[in-house]
């Protein structure tokens, strides 16, 4: 599994009923930037700054969201999406608050 440090900017719980099965699905939507600091940056493609990533995690893993915004270690694993392997956020681990 791959691990990276990131700043989690927001965490929003969600719930919906699956139209096919009728089962309740729940999770937490995260918005984050893939860095542990907000120093100015020029990317390889010439763009500047940080793009916001969005992904959901399970409610079980959301218990690790101690402080938001905050710096977290994100752990990714592989899943299958539309028949192809894809990276999926598996776990979050709190490191520290974002410096003021």
N, CA, C and O of each residue as an XYZ file, in Angstrom:
400
protein
N       0.839     -1.187      0.000
C       0.000      0.000      0.000
C       0.875      1.239      0.000
O       1.928      1.280      0.637
N       0.420      2.249     -0.728
C       1.129      3.508     -0.813
C       0.635      4.458      0.267
O      -0.562      4.524      0.549
N       1.581      5.208      0.880
C       1.234      6.183      1.906
C       1.740      7.554      1.479
O       2.846      7.675      0.953
N       0.927      8.593      1.705
C       1.313      9.973      1.408
C       0.792     10.862      2.528
O      -0.150     10.509      3.236
N       1.423     12.023      2.674
C       0.930     13.024      3.612
C       0.073     14.010      2.833
O       0.374     14.362      1.692
N      -1.008     14.448      3.482
C      -1.938     15.365      2.832
C      -2.601     16.249      3.879
O      -2.659     15.904      5.059
N      -3.096     17.387      3.428
C      -3.888     18.254      4.289
C      -5.355     18.003      3.953
O      -5.811     18.304      2.850
N      -6.088     17.446      4.920
C      -7.518     17.246      4.743
C      -8.197     18.579      5.045
O      -8.082     19.112      6.148
N      -8.909     19.110      4.045
C      -9.537     20.423      4.164
C     -10.958     20.354      4.697
O     -11.395     21.237      5.435
N     -11.683     19.295      4.319
C     -13.061     19.150      4.800
C     -13.454     17.685      4.837
O     -12.901     16.852      4.119
N     -14.427     17.393      5.696
C     -14.970     16.044      5.833
C     -16.474     16.171      6.017
O     -16.935     16.802      6.968
N     -17.246     15.568      5.104
C     -18.703     15.689      5.132
C     -19.361     14.306      5.125
O     -19.218     13.562      4.155
N     -20.077     13.956      6.195
C     -20.773     12.667      6.213
C     -21.879     12.639      5.150
O     -22.479     13.668      4.840
N     -22.139     11.458      4.601
C     -23.220     11.290      3.629
C     -23.897      9.936      3.851
O     -23.321      9.024      4.444
N     -25.106      9.835      3.370
C     -25.867      8.579      3.427
C     -26.838      8.571      2.258
O     -27.425      9.598      1.918
N     -27.002      7.392      1.641
C     -27.975      7.253      0.563
C     -28.448      5.813      0.493
O     -27.759      4.889      0.925
N     -29.632      5.646     -0.059
C     -30.184      4.305     -0.232
C     -29.830      3.836     -1.635
O     -30.126      4.518     -2.617
N     -29.195      2.673     -1.728
C     -28.818      2.094     -3.013
C     -30.088      1.738     -3.777
O     -30.925      0.985     -3.278
N     -30.234      2.282     -4.997
C     -31.444      2.070     -5.792
C     -31.647      0.605     -6.157
O     -32.786      0.151     -6.261
N     -30.571     -0.137     -6.351
C     -30.682     -1.537     -6.769
C     -30.991     -2.484     -5.614
O     -31.798     -3.403     -5.754
N     -30.341     -2.254     -4.469
C     -30.489     -3.200     -3.356
C     -31.403     -2.701     -2.247
O     -31.901     -3.498     -1.452
N     -31.632     -1.389     -2.184
C     -32.431     -0.819     -1.115
C     -31.675     -0.674      0.190
O     -32.247     -0.256      1.196
N     -30.381     -1.019      0.185
C     -29.569     -0.924      1.396
C     -29.044      0.495      1.589
O     -28.774      1.213      0.626
N     -28.908      0.879      2.847
C     -28.356      2.186      3.188
C     -26.839      2.135      3.068
O     -26.199      1.261      3.652
N     -26.264      3.060      2.320
C     -24.808      3.197      2.205
C     -24.416      4.499      2.886
O     -25.087      5.519      2.724
N     -23.323      4.463      3.653
C     -22.868      5.647      4.377
C     -21.363      5.800      4.242
O     -20.643      4.822      4.039
N     -20.899      7.028      4.355
C     -19.475      7.301      4.313
C     -19.208      8.749      4.644
O     -20.087      9.474      5.109
N     -17.979      9.155      4.398
C     -17.569     10.532      4.628
C     -16.790     10.989      3.408
O     -15.806     10.359      3.021
N     -17.233     12.094      2.797
C     -16.531     12.670      1.655
C     -15.416     13.570      2.167
O     -15.639     14.431      3.018
N     -14.218     13.362      1.641
C     -13.069     14.184      2.017
C     -12.652     15.050      0.840
O     -12.741     14.639     -0.317
N     -12.201     16.241      1.151
C     -11.514     17.091      0.182
C     -10.147     17.364      0.777
O     -10.035     17.756      1.938
N      -9.091     17.154     -0.031
C      -7.741     17.297      0.495
C      -6.766     17.706     -0.597
O      -7.053     17.584     -1.788
N      -5.601     18.196     -0.163
C      -4.502     18.505     -1.075
C      -3.343     17.577     -0.731
O      -3.080     17.303      0.439
N      -2.663     17.105     -1.751
C      -1.611     16.095     -1.576
C      -0.275     16.739     -1.202
O       0.695     16.674     -1.958
N      -0.245     17.352     -0.040
C       0.972     17.961      0.503
C       0.788     18.109      2.001
O      -0.338     18.081      2.496
N       1.892     18.267      2.730
C       1.780     18.509      4.168
C       2.132     19.949      4.523
O       2.259     20.296      5.698
N       2.292     20.794      3.483
C       2.509     22.228      3.695
C       1.906     22.970      2.512
O       1.628     22.364      1.477
N       1.706     24.252      2.653
C       1.104     25.035      1.573
C       2.079     26.040      0.982
O       1.700     27.153      0.619
N       3.342     25.632      0.889
C       4.337     26.487      0.258
C       4.012     26.613     -1.229
O       3.517     25.661     -1.833
N       4.284     27.785     -1.831
C       4.031     27.940     -3.262
C       4.773     26.867     -4.063
O       5.902     26.499     -3.737
N       4.117     26.376     -5.114
C       4.693     25.312     -5.926
C       4.343     25.527     -7.395
O       3.248     25.976     -7.733
N       5.311     25.191     -8.264
C       5.066     25.132     -9.706
C       5.136     23.661    -10.086
O       6.145     22.998     -9.845
N       4.066     23.156    -10.678
C       3.972     21.737    -11.028
C       4.692     21.441    -12.344
O       5.029     22.350    -13.102
N       4.920     20.152    -12.597
C       5.635     19.716    -13.803
C       4.973     20.194    -15.088
O       5.653     20.427    -16.087
N       3.633     20.344    -15.071
C       2.926     20.772    -16.281
C       2.838     22.294    -16.409
O       2.164     22.801    -17.306
N       3.519     23.028    -15.514
C       3.533     24.485    -15.577
C       2.444     25.160    -14.765
O       2.463     26.382    -14.612
N       1.493     24.396    -14.240
C       0.466     24.990    -13.388
C       1.066     25.310    -12.024
O       2.097     24.757    -11.643
N       0.416     26.198    -11.303
C       0.888     26.595     -9.978
C      -0.143     26.218     -8.924
O      -1.345     26.215     -9.190
N       0.332     25.904     -7.743
C      -0.551     25.621     -6.620
C      -0.950     24.165     -6.527
O      -0.310     23.287     -7.106
N      -2.027     23.924     -5.784
C      -2.474     22.573     -5.459
C      -3.881     22.335     -5.975
O      -4.749     23.198     -5.841
N      -4.108     21.186     -6.553
C      -5.451     20.786     -6.964
C      -6.095     20.023     -5.821
O      -5.429     19.266     -5.115
N      -7.389     20.224     -5.642
C      -8.109     19.555     -4.570
C      -8.560     18.178     -5.038
O      -9.171     18.039     -6.097
N      -8.251     17.161     -4.233
C      -8.693     15.799     -4.498
C      -9.942     15.538     -3.666
O     -10.079     16.055     -2.558
N     -10.854     14.729     -4.210
C     -12.089     14.386     -3.512
C     -12.239     12.876     -3.515
O     -12.040     12.219     -4.537
N     -12.593     12.335     -2.357
C     -12.783     10.890     -2.257
C     -13.584     10.582     -0.999
O     -13.576     11.356     -0.041
N     -14.270      9.456     -1.009
C     -15.035      9.026      0.157
C     -14.304      7.916      0.898
O     -13.588      7.107      0.307
N     -14.507      7.906      2.210
C     -13.999      6.817      3.043
C     -15.170      6.278      3.858
O     -16.212      6.925      3.962
N     -14.996      5.099      4.431
C     -16.053      4.502      5.243
C     -16.211      5.257      6.557
O     -15.297      5.949      7.007
N     -17.377      5.113      7.159
C     -17.601      5.737      8.461
C     -16.633      5.171      9.499
O     -16.227      5.879     10.421
N     -16.266      3.901      9.353
C     -15.318      3.267     10.279
C     -13.986      4.005     10.253
O     -13.418      4.296     11.305
N     -13.480      4.311      9.049
C     -12.203      5.010      8.923
C     -12.316      6.484      9.295
O     -11.315      7.107      9.650
N     -13.497      7.041      9.220
C     -13.687      8.457      9.541
C     -13.446      8.749     11.013
O     -13.265      9.909     11.383
N     -13.440      7.724     11.867
C     -13.175      7.927     13.296
C     -11.775      8.469     13.529
O     -11.494      9.022     14.592
N     -10.884      8.315     12.536
C      -9.516      8.816     12.647
C      -9.409     10.306     12.316
O      -8.332     10.889     12.443
N     -10.498     10.920     11.899
C     -10.484     12.347     11.559
C     -10.583     13.159     12.846
O     -11.669     13.564     13.260
N      -9.433     13.388     13.469
C      -9.354     14.037     14.770
C      -9.621     15.535     14.667
O     -10.441     16.076     15.409
N      -8.933     16.202     13.752
C      -9.087     17.651     13.556
C      -9.045     17.940     12.064
O      -8.168     17.460     11.346
N     -10.012     18.736     11.610
C     -10.077     19.115     10.195
C     -10.269     20.617     10.136
O     -11.192     21.131     10.768
N      -9.428     21.351      9.398
C      -8.322     20.837      8.604
C      -7.193     20.292      9.485
O      -7.002     20.709     10.628
N      -6.468     19.357      8.910
C      -5.345     18.755      9.603
C      -4.450     18.016      8.631
O      -4.825     17.756      7.488
N      -3.256     17.680      9.106
C      -2.303     16.924      8.291
C      -2.485     15.446      8.636
O      -2.471     15.058      9.804
N      -2.653     14.641      7.602
C      -2.923     13.220      7.764
C      -2.001     12.391      6.886
O      -1.526     12.847      5.846
N      -1.761     11.173      7.324
C      -1.121     10.182      6.466
C      -2.264      9.416      5.807
O      -3.115      8.848      6.492
N      -2.279      9.404      4.489
C      -3.311      8.694      3.742
C      -2.710      7.412      3.200
O      -1.614      7.420      2.639
N      -3.423      6.319      3.366
C      -2.948      5.030      2.879
C      -3.875      4.550      1.770
O      -5.091      4.467      1.944
N      -3.275      4.238      0.633
C      -4.018      3.797     -0.547
C      -3.784      2.319     -0.807
O      -2.713      1.783     -0.524
N      -4.793      1.679     -1.344
C      -4.695      0.298     -1.786
C      -5.391      0.191     -3.133
O      -5.975      1.160     -3.618
N      -5.327     -0.978     -3.727
C      -5.934     -1.162     -5.042
C      -7.321     -1.758     -4.930
O      -7.601     -2.580     -4.058
N      -8.183     -1.322     -5.837
C      -9.524     -1.875     -5.983
C      -9.763     -2.046     -7.479
O      -8.943     -1.608     -8.286
N     -10.849     -2.661     -7.853
C     -11.181     -2.828     -9.263
C     -12.347     -1.903     -9.596
O     -13.398     -1.967     -8.960
N     -12.157     -1.041    -10.599
C     -13.194     -0.126    -11.065
C     -13.384     -0.345    -12.550
O     -12.455     -0.166    -13.338
N     -14.585     -0.730    -12.929
C     -14.898     -0.983    -14.337
C     -13.904     -1.961    -14.961
O     -13.477     -1.795    -16.103
N     -13.546     -2.989    -14.178
C     -12.664     -4.033    -14.688
C     -11.185     -3.692    -14.706
O     -10.382     -4.476    -15.211
N     -10.805     -2.534    -14.164
C      -9.397     -2.120    -14.164
C      -8.948     -1.795    -12.744
O      -9.735     -1.302    -11.936
N      -7.669     -2.077    -12.440
C      -7.173     -1.719    -11.104
C      -7.106     -0.196    -10.944
O      -6.734      0.529    -11.867
N      -7.475      0.265     -9.749
C      -7.443      1.696     -9.460
C      -7.052      1.891     -7.999
O      -7.405      1.082     -7.140
N      -6.315      2.978     -7.721
C      -5.977      3.302     -6.336
C      -7.207      3.832     -5.618
O      -7.990      4.595     -6.185
N      -7.370      3.422     -4.366
C      -8.504      3.841     -3.547
C      -8.001      4.163     -2.151
O      -7.237      3.399     -1.561
N      -8.441      5.306     -1.629
C      -8.092      5.685     -0.264
C      -8.669      4.662      0.710
O      -9.877      4.426      0.720
N      -7.809      4.054      1.528
C      -8.226      2.996      2.450
C      -8.292      3.478      3.894
O      -9.249      3.178      4.608
N      -7.272      4.228      4.329
C      -7.199      4.633      5.727
C      -6.604      6.029      5.857
O      -5.847      6.482      4.998
N      -6.959      6.698      6.943
C      -6.385      8.008      7.276
C      -5.832      7.918      8.696
O      -6.397      7.238      9.553
N      -4.720      8.614      8.930
C      -4.124      8.638     10.270
C      -3.698     10.078     10.574
O      -2.930     10.679      9.824
N      -4.203     10.614     11.671
C      -3.907     11.991     12.054
C      -2.438     12.147     12.412
O      -1.875     11.336     13.147
N      -1.819     13.213     11.878
C      -0.421     13.528     12.211
C      -0.372     14.771     13.100
O       0.189     14.741     14.195
N      -0.979     15.887     12.605
C      -0.938     17.124     13.383
C      -1.941     18.129     12.840
O      -2.537     17.935     11.781
N      -2.109     19.204     13.592
C      -2.906     20.321     13.117
C      -2.125     21.052     12.031
O      -0.904     20.923     11.937
N      -2.832     21.812     11.221
C      -2.184     22.647     10.220
C      -1.670     23.887     10.941
O      -2.405     24.504     11.712
N      -0.411     24.258     10.697
C       0.168     25.432     11.360
C      -0.605     26.700     11.041
O      -1.005     26.924      9.899
N      -0.811     27.525     12.051
C      -1.559     28.773     11.868
C      -0.647     29.865     11.373
O      -1.093     30.992     11.159
